[in-house]
Amino acid sequence: MGKRIREQMVRLLLEQKEGYVSGEEISQRLDCSRTAIWKHINELRNEGYQIEAKPKTGYRLVYRPDRVAPEELIPHLDTKYIGRKVRYQRSVASTQPLAHEWAKEGAVEGSLFLAEEQVAGRGRMGRMWHSPTHSGIWMSLILRPQIPLNQAPQLTLLTSVAITRALRKQTGLNIRIKWPNDLLIDGKKICGILTELRGEQDQVHYVVQGIGINVNATESVWPEELKLIATSLAIEAGKTFSRPELIGAICGELEALYEGYLNHGFAPIRILWEQYATIIGQEITVRTGLHSVKGIAKGLAENGALLLETNTGVQTIYSSDIEV
């Protein structure tokens, strides 16, 4: 209950822009006592919010800390279910195992686990993902699609399209997709997607999609080995961005594409993915284990696999690393 009241209180304060909202209005709209209001105001102050209290006038929000907590996200959501249930922690090892635990407890579809920092974030094939505090979007989304297990990889492609569309609209940057799970700007990585699932007997029980986006990071926070291969939205745009606003936009695109996918299948997603892909028509090297093969990337198969035209014919690639 207390968390809900704080979320609504932040929303009320944000609605007032530069003005004040009276204690009486807060009390009526949130159905709580003046004593409770004062308690929650103090809790928000302890979280870093600067709230001015003026006798006979009310409260005014002077400063908001840079957080992706639910009270900051909810005003930017325009969805029915994606992002409507949120768990938030300031610092975690990784959001992925915590989202798995929540899914096993029965978390509803669209539930979102958010953190300010990951100290042991990971990507595909167990690779480490650098997640400095308050600089990016580190989150895991729980989905429960009624699809066969072999279609689950399509969700990675769907998510990459949704994030690309959202970030392009919000930032104006030329973001492109690298198969199977990275988003790039001029060849440098800004986002990775990790799709994990649980299922049996050819049926998905739930999917956890880990999403890591470099938003406001500067090169100074990265180890040397990342500076040549990674970038952030802020570095590329020359300005910082509201992380809750970006998350809200991503949730909106995800929900629209996800519902379209459930109703109409993968074909529309495939068309969109190929529009944003970096490799279509280019010669690439595909590496799987100790083996590698060169060819021209032709696009996606109907099931989402990569089609590679080689000297011996067209090969279907399901999971690998690629080099352009």
Summary of the structure (lengths in Angstrom):
residues: 324
radius of gyration: 21.7
end to end distance: 52.2
largest distance: 80.9
contacts: 1039
relative contact order: 0.11
helix: 37%
strand: 32%
